[in-house]
Amino acid sequence: MGALAAICIFLIVFASSARAETPYRFFDWEVTGGDINPLGVRQKGILINGQFPGPEINCQTNDNLIVNVHNRLLEPFLLSWNGLQHRKNSWQDGVSGTNCPIPPGQNFTYRMQAKDQIGSFFYFPSLAFHKAGGGFGAIRIHSRPGVPVPFDPPADELPMLIGDWHNTNHESLQAMLDSGKQLPSPDGILINGKGPNGVSFTVEEGKTYRMRISNVGLQSTLNFRIHDHNMTLVEVEGTHTVQNAYSSLDVHAGQSLSVLFTANRPAGEYHVVVSTRFAKRALNSTAVLRYAGSSNPVPGPTPEGPANDDFDFSLNQARSIRTNLTASGPRPNPQGSYHYGSINVSRTIRLANSAGRTGGSKQRYAVNGVSFVEADTPLKLADYYNITGVFRLGGIPDAPPARAAAAVRSEPAVMDSDHRSFVEIVFENSEDSVQSWHLDGYSVFVVGYGGIYASCMLICYDRSLTLTLFGSSVYSQDGKGSVESAEQGRLQPRRCRRSFHGSGVPEGVDGGAGRAG
């Protein structure tokens, strides 16, 4: 009788486990080269299943994603998943140093889970300068049924992949960087892979729509606005936000967010405008928002955004974005129940970005005076198999050099940290441009912006209002800007020319199953 009861219990548990397994979504992608002309100039592009931009990944919290990537290019290729956390699975992150590249003519299958995640993200190619040729696409992670969302279901969701673009082929842009030259200014702005007025959206009067916006460009901060319509910000990179209204929003390189807007204006056509910020050469592009059944033309000139050099507008906007503490996240419990305001921080790291020249007078970018160079062996493999001499743990100091003009050195250096520890990171930007940073595989709690760093800042920030992001932007104001966060992982810039030339911080985590890297 006891054995029969045990068998029955086992069958019940097994059946429950089988029912509880989350769905699998399978994708089979072929990466090829092909001609594209998004701005009217024919150039070489990178296509996925013949598409530019690539196919969208549309999934739900906890779904398992199986993406089989066939590389038909003539050079190695990798895809990275901007915003997916890869919990205990950083081997799938898709950046050099973590993954081996996919050789030409071969394939690799990424196995990931959108574990406890919601929100708007994107994927992109992470090797060489492939991102300048395409290969990017949107990722949408929806809430599970039964988990409350802090707004009514929209009538539809409209994807918006925006980014700066060069008419020059990506191989030629890479050659410029390899020779130590700077990138030229972008030639234009793309909206969903098309130039000005190449995209239109049809809406019905009186209905509310959700736009998921991602800046997939190389380096430019972009301002986004809809003519004569206000937008309500509801989500930034998987965090539901306090629902403030905005007439325009700055979206930094690598950043993703969601807004709601209601088609409550007189029926007609309206401009959707995207324009550069903080740029030497001002650029803008437009899409068309069309009310169903209307034949009225787009009215007048495009609406103007903030002044090109108005850093205060962008900084104050960033400070206004707060976590909605009462809304549910990926789970039914409120986002404010995670108690991140009482994190026990054990270490403070100051990271200062800089530009410099190394031997041969080539342009390099550095963090705390160290410009990262790739090792021949991926860092995670070297760590996992205890291969010595590949990288130097602790090679990046916790603070910038005392002399601002100290020489830049290049090496495969890795910053060390302790497993499950929480670290306050202060980014310092003494350069004259906004810097966007991304933390591969992890989110950070952004708790403050602005001002010259001082240790007293660490007790002045209100951690109860912090916003969880997968990256952050550091402004240039009065010579320095700072942002403080707590987490662990790998940091790299989202301005592609800086990442290409060594501005990044691989971080080794002692005590874990291998080091995050």
C-alpha positions in Angstrom: 0.0 0.0 0.0 2.9 2.4 0.9 4.6 1.7 -2.4 1.3 2.3 -4.3 0.9 5.7 -2.5 4.4 6.7 -3.3 3.9 5.8 -7.0 0.6 7.9 -7.0 2.4 10.9 -5.5 5.2 10.6 -8.0 2.7 10.5 -10.9 0.9 13.6 -9.5 4.2 15.5 -9.1 5.4 14.4 -12.6 2.1 15.5 -14.2 2.2 18.8 -12.4 5.7 19.4 -13.6 4.8 18.5 -17.2 1.9 21.0 -17.1 4.0 23.7 -15.5 6.7 23.6 -18.2 6.7 26.9 -20.2 6.2 26.9 -24.0 9.1 26.6 -26.4 9.3 28.9 -29.4 11.6 27.9 -32.3 13.2 30.2 -34.8 15.4 29.2 -37.8 17.3 32.1 -39.1 19.6 32.3 -42.2 22.1 35.2 -42.1 23.1 36.5 -45.6 24.5 39.5 -47.3 22.4 41.4 -49.8 21.8 44.8 -51.4 19.7 47.3 -49.4 19.1 51.0 -50.1 17.3 52.5 -47.0 18.3 56.0 -47.9 18.3 55.6 -51.6 21.9 54.6 -52.0 22.6 50.9 -52.8 24.9 49.3 -50.2 25.8 45.9 -48.7 23.5 44.9 -45.9 23.1 42.0 -43.5 19.8 40.2 -43.8 18.1 37.6 -41.6 15.8 35.3 -43.6 16.0 38.0 -46.3 14.6 40.7 -44.1 16.0 44.1 -43.1 15.5 44.7 -40.2 15.4 41.1 -39.1 12.3 39.1 -37.9 10.7 40.0 -34.6 10.8 37.7 -31.6 7.3 37.9 -30.0 7.1 35.9 -26.8 5.8 35.7 -23.2 7.3 35.7 -19.8 9.3 32.5 -19.1 9.0 31.2 -22.7 12.0 29.2 -23.9 13.5 30.6 -27.0 15.4 28.3 -29.4 17.1 30.3 -32.2 19.1 28.3 -34.8 21.3 30.8 -36.6 22.9 29.7 -39.9 25.9 32.0 -40.9 26.0 32.3 -44.7 28.3 35.3 -44.6 32.0 35.0 -45.6 33.2 36.0 -42.1 32.4 35.0 -38.5 29.1 36.2 -37.0 27.4 36.6 -33.6 24.1 37.8 -32.3 23.6 39.5 -28.9 20.3 39.8 -27.1 20.0 43.3 -25.7 18.0 43.0 -22.4 17.7 39.2 -22.0 19.2 38.3 -18.7 20.5 34.8 -19.4 20.2 33.8 -15.8 22.9 31.2 -15.1 23.3 30.9 -18.8 25.7 33.7 -19.9 27.1 31.3 -22.6 24.2 32.4 -24.8 24.9 36.1 -24.5 26.4 36.4 -28.0 29.4 38.7 -27.5 33.0 38.0 -28.2 34.7 36.7 -25.1 31.5 34.8 -24.0 30.6 33.0 -27.2 32.9 31.6 -29.9 31.9 33.3 -33.2 29.8 31.3 -35.7 32.2 30.4 -38.5 31.1 31.0 -42.1 28.9 28.2 -43.4 28.2 26.9 -39.9 25.3 27.3 -37.5 24.8 27.8 -33.7 21.6 27.3 -31.7 21.0 29.8 -29.0 18.9 28.4 -26.1 17.5 31.1 -23.8 14.6 31.7 -21.5 12.7 35.0 -20.9 12.8 34.1 -17.2 10.8 36.5 -15.1 11.0 39.2 -17.7 8.6 41.5 -19.6 9.2 44.4 -21.8 10.7 45.8 -25.0 14.2 44.9 -26.2 16.1 44.1 -29.4 18.9 41.8 -30.8 21.9 42.9 -32.9 25.1 41.5 -34.4 28.0 42.1 -32.0 31.1 41.2 -34.0 33.3 43.5 -36.2 31.1 46.4 -37.4 28.2 44.2 -38.6 25.6 46.3 -36.8 26.3 49.1 -39.3 24.9 46.8 -42.0 21.8 45.5 -40.3 21.1 42.2 -38.6 19.0 43.7 -35.8 15.4 43.2 -34.9 12.8 43.7 -32.1 12.1 41.5 -29.1 8.7 41.8 -27.3 8.1 40.0 -24.1 4.4 40.1 -23.0 3.1 39.5 -19.5 1.5 36.1 -18.7 -2.3 35.8 -18.6 -3.5 36.6 -15.1 -0.6 38.9 -14.2 -2.0 42.5 -13.9 -0.7 45.1 -16.3 -1.1 48.8 -15.1 -2.9 50.0 -18.2 -5.8 48.7 -20.4 -4.9 46.5 -23.3 -4.1 48.8 -26.3 -5.9 48.4 -29.6 -2.6 47.4 -31.2 1.2 47.5 -30.7 3.4 49.5 -33.2 7.1 48.5 -33.4 9.6 51.4 -33.8 13.2 50.5 -34.5 15.0 53.9 -34.9 18.7 54.5 -35.4 21.3 56.6 -37.2 22.6 55.2 -40.5 25.6 55.5 -42.8 25.4 55.0 -46.6 28.9 53.7 -46.4 29.2 49.9 -46.3 29.9 48.4 -42.9 33.2 46.9 -44.1 34.5 50.4 -45.1 33.4 51.9 -41.8 35.3 49.1 -40.0 38.4 49.8 -42.1 38.2 53.5 -41.1 38.3 52.5 -37.4 41.0 49.9 -38.0 43.2 52.6 -39.5 42.7 54.9 -36.5 40.3 57.3 -38.1 37.0 58.7 -36.6 33.7 57.7 -38.1 32.0 60.3 -40.3 28.7 61.8 -39.3 25.7 59.6 -40.1 23.9 60.2 -43.4 20.4 59.8 -42.0 18.0 58.2 -39.6 16.1 55.0 -40.2 12.6 54.1 -38.9 12.0 50.4 -39.2 14.7 50.2 -41.8 13.4 52.9 -44.0 14.2 56.6 -44.7 11.9 59.6 -44.4 8.2 58.9 -44.9 9.0 55.3 -45.8 6.8 53.9 -42.9 3.1 54.6 -42.1 0.9 53.5 -39.3 -2.9 53.4 -39.5 -5.0 54.1 -36.4 -8.6 54.4 -35.6 -10.0 57.5 -34.0 -10.6 57.3 -30.2 -8.4 54.2 -29.7 -5.2 53.9 -27.7 -2.0 52.3 -29.1 1.3 51.2 -27.7 4.5 52.0 -29.4 7.6 50.0 -28.5 10.6 52.1 -29.4 14.2 50.9 -29.6 17.3 52.9 -30.6 19.3 50.4 -32.6 21.7 52.9 -34.1 25.5 53.2 -33.8 25.9 56.2 -31.5 23.3 59.0 -31.7 20.8 60.0 -29.1 17.4 60.4 -30.8 14.4 62.5 -29.9 11.0 60.9 -30.7 7.7 62.8 -31.0 4.2 62.5 -32.6 2.8 65.6 -34.0 0.0 67.1 -31.9 -0.2 63.9 -29.7 1.0 63.5 -26.1 2.6 60.2 -25.1 2.4 58.4 -21.8 5.5 56.5 -20.8 4.5 53.1 -19.4 7.7 50.9 -19.6 11.4 51.2 -19.9 13.4 48.0 -20.6 11.1 45.7 -18.7 10.1 48.0 -15.8 6.7 49.5 -15.6 7.1 53.2 -14.9 5.1 56.0 -13.3 2.8 57.1 -16.1 4.0 60.6 -16.9 3.0 62.4 -20.1 5.6 63.7 -22.5 5.4 65.6 -25.8 8.8 64.2 -26.8 11.3 61.6 -25.5 15.0 61.2 -25.8 16.0 57.6 -26.6 19.7 57.0 -26.1 21.7 54.4 -28.1 20.8 50.9 -27.1 17.7 52.0 -25.0 14.2 50.7 -25.4 10.9 52.0 -24.0 7.1 51.9 -24.5 4.6 54.7 -24.7 0.8 54.8 -25.0 -1.0 57.4 -27.2 -4.6 58.0 -28.0 -5.8 58.9 -31.5 -7.9 61.8 -30.2 -7.1 64.5 -32.7 -9.1 65.6 -35.8 -8.9 62.8 -38.3 -6.0 63.2 -40.7 -2.3 62.4 -41.2 0.3 63.4 -38.7 4.1 63.3 -38.6 6.0 60.9 -36.4 9.4 62.6 -36.1 12.8 61.3 -35.0 15.7 63.7 -34.8 19.3 63.6 -33.6 20.4 65.2 -30.3 23.8 66.6 -29.3 25.1 66.1 -32.9 27.4 68.2 -35.0 25.1 67.7 -37.9 21.4 67.8 -37.2 19.3 65.0 -38.9 15.7 64.1 -38.8 13.4 61.5 -40.3 9.6 61.0 -40.4 6.9 58.4 -40.5 3.2 59.0 -41.1 0.5 58.4 -38.6 -2.7 58.0 -40.6 -6.3 58.0 -39.2 -8.3 55.3 -40.9 -10.7 56.7 -43.5 -9.1 60.1 -43.6 -7.8 61.8 -46.8 -6.5 64.9 -45.1 -2.8 65.5 -45.9 0.0 65.8 -43.3 -0.3 69.3 -41.8 2.4 71.9 -42.2 6.1 71.6 -41.1 7.3 68.8 -38.7 7.0 69.7 -35.0 10.3 70.9 -33.5 12.0 69.0 -30.6 14.3 70.3 -27.9 17.3 72.4 -28.9 20.2 70.2 -30.1 22.5 71.2 -27.3 19.9 71.2 -24.5 21.4 68.7 -22.1 19.2 69.9 -19.2 16.1 68.8 -21.1 17.4 65.3 -21.5 18.8 65.1 -18.0 15.6 66.3 -16.3 13.6 63.9 -18.4 15.8 61.0 -17.3 15.3 62.1 -13.6 11.5 62.2 -14.1 11.3 58.5 -15.0 10.5 56.4 -11.9 9.5 52.8 -11.2 5.8 52.2 -10.7 6.1 50.6 -7.3 2.5 49.4 -7.1 2.4 47.7 -10.6 3.0 44.0 -11.0 6.2 43.1 -12.9 6.7 39.7 -14.5 5.1 38.2 -11.4 1.9 39.2 -9.7 3.8 40.9 -6.7 4.3 44.6 -7.0 7.6 45.9 -8.4 8.1 47.8 -5.2 8.3 44.6 -3.1 11.9 43.7 -4.1 13.5 45.8 -1.3 16.3 47.1 -3.4 16.3 50.3 -1.3 18.0 48.3 1.6 20.7 46.6 -0.5 23.9 46.1 1.5 26.5 47.6 -0.8 30.1 46.4 -0.1 32.1 48.2 -2.7 32.1 51.4 -4.8 33.7 51.5 -8.2 34.3 54.7 -10.2 34.5 54.2 -13.9 35.7 57.1 -16.1 35.5 56.9 -19.9 38.3 58.5 -21.9 39.8 58.7 -25.4 43.4 58.4 -26.2 46.1 57.1 -28.6 48.3 54.1 -28.2 51.3 52.9 -30.1 51.1 53.7 -33.8 48.9 56.7 -32.9 45.7 54.7 -33.3 42.5 56.0 -31.7 41.5 54.0 -28.6 38.8 54.4 -25.9 39.4 53.4 -22.4 37.9 52.9 -18.9 40.0 54.0 -16.0 43.0 54.2 -18.4 42.6 50.6 -19.7 41.5 49.9 -23.3 40.2 46.3 -23.6 41.6 44.1 -26.4 40.2 40.7 -27.3 42.2 37.6 -26.4 42.6 34.8 -28.8 40.7 32.5 -26.4 37.2 33.6 -25.3 37.4 34.7 -21.7 34.7 32.3 -20.4 36.4 29.3 -21.9 39.7 30.4 -20.4 38.1 30.8 -17.0 36.1 27.6 -17.2 39.1 25.5 -18.2 41.6 27.4 -16.0 43.7 28.4 -19.0 46.3 30.8 -17.6 47.8 33.8 -19.4 44.7 34.7 -21.4 43.5 37.6 -19.3 44.5 39.5 -16.2 42.0 39.5 -13.3 42.0 42.8 -11.5 43.6 44.6 -14.4 41.1 47.4 -14.3 41.4 49.7 -11.1 38.4 50.7 -9.0 39.0 54.4 -9.8 40.3 56.5 -12.6 44.0 57.4 -12.6 44.9 60.5 -10.6 46.2 62.3 -13.7 43.4 62.8 -16.3 45.9 62.7 -19.1 47.5 59.4 -18.1 48.6 57.1 -20.9 46.1 54.5 -22.2 47.3 50.9 -22.0 45.7 48.1 -24.0 45.2 44.6 -22.6 42.6 41.8 -22.0 42.0 43.0 -18.5 39.1 41.8 -16.3 37.7 43.5 -13.2 37.1 41.2 -10.3 34.1 41.0 -8.0 32.6 38.6 -5.5 29.7 36.3 -6.3 26.3 37.6 -5.1 27.8 40.9 -3.9 26.2 44.3 -4.6 28.4 47.0 -6.0 27.8 50.7 -6.4 29.1 51.9 -9.8 29.6 55.6 -10.5 30.2 56.5 -14.1 32.1 59.6 -14.7 32.1 61.4 -18.1 34.5 64.2 -18.6 34.1 64.2 -22.4 31.8 66.4 -24.4 29.2 63.7 -25.5 26.6 61.5 -23.9 27.9 58.0 -23.1 25.5 55.0 -23.2 26.4 51.9 -21.2 24.9 48.5 -21.2 25.3 45.6 -18.7 25.2 42.3 -20.5 22.8 39.8 -19.0 21.9 41.9 -15.9 19.8 44.8 -14.9 21.0 47.7 -12.8 19.2 50.0 -10.3 19.8 53.5 -11.5 19.5 55.8 -8.6 20.9 59.2 -9.6 22.4 61.4 -12.3 24.5 64.5 -12.6 27.1 66.5 -10.7 30.8 65.9 -9.9 31.4 62.8 -7.9 31.8 63.0 -4.2 31.5 60.1 -1.7 28.5 61.9 0.0 26.5 61.2 -3.1 26.2 57.6 -2.0 23.9 58.5 0.9 22.0 61.3 -0.9 20.2 59.2 -3.5 16.6 58.1 -2.9 17.0 54.4 -3.6 13.2 53.8 -3.1 12.5 55.4 -6.5 15.2 53.7 -8.5 14.6 52.4 -12.0 15.7 49.0 -13.1 17.4 49.2 -16.5 19.8 47.1 -18.6 21.9 50.1 -19.4 22.2 53.8 -18.6 23.4 57.0 -20.1 26.0 59.3 -18.6 25.7 63.0 -19.4 28.4 65.6 -19.8 27.6 68.5 -17.5 30.0 70.9 -15.9 32.8 68.5 -17.0 31.4 65.4 -15.4 28.3 63.3 -15.1 27.7 60.4 -12.8 25.2 57.6 -12.4 25.2 55.1 -9.6 23.9 51.5 -9.8 24.1 48.2 -7.9 24.6 44.8 -9.6 27.2 42.6 -11.2 28.1 41.6 -14.7 29.8 42.9 -17.9 29.6 46.6 -18.9 30.2 47.8 -22.4 29.4 51.0 -24.3 26.5 51.2 -26.7 28.3 53.7 -28.9 29.7 51.2 -31.3 32.9 53.0 -32.3 33.9 53.1 -28.6 33.1 49.4 -28.0 35.1 48.5 -31.2 38.1 50.4 -29.9 38.3 49.0 -26.4 36.0 50.9 -24.1 34.5 48.0 -22.0 34.7 46.3 -18.7 34.6 42.5 -18.5 33.9 41.6 -14.9 35.0 38.3 -13.3 32.8 37.1 -10.5 34.7 34.9 -8.0 32.8 32.0 -6.4 30.2 31.4 -9.1 30.0 28.7 -11.7 32.5 30.4 -13.9 32.8 34.1 -14.1 30.4 36.5 -15.8 32.1 37.8 -18.7 
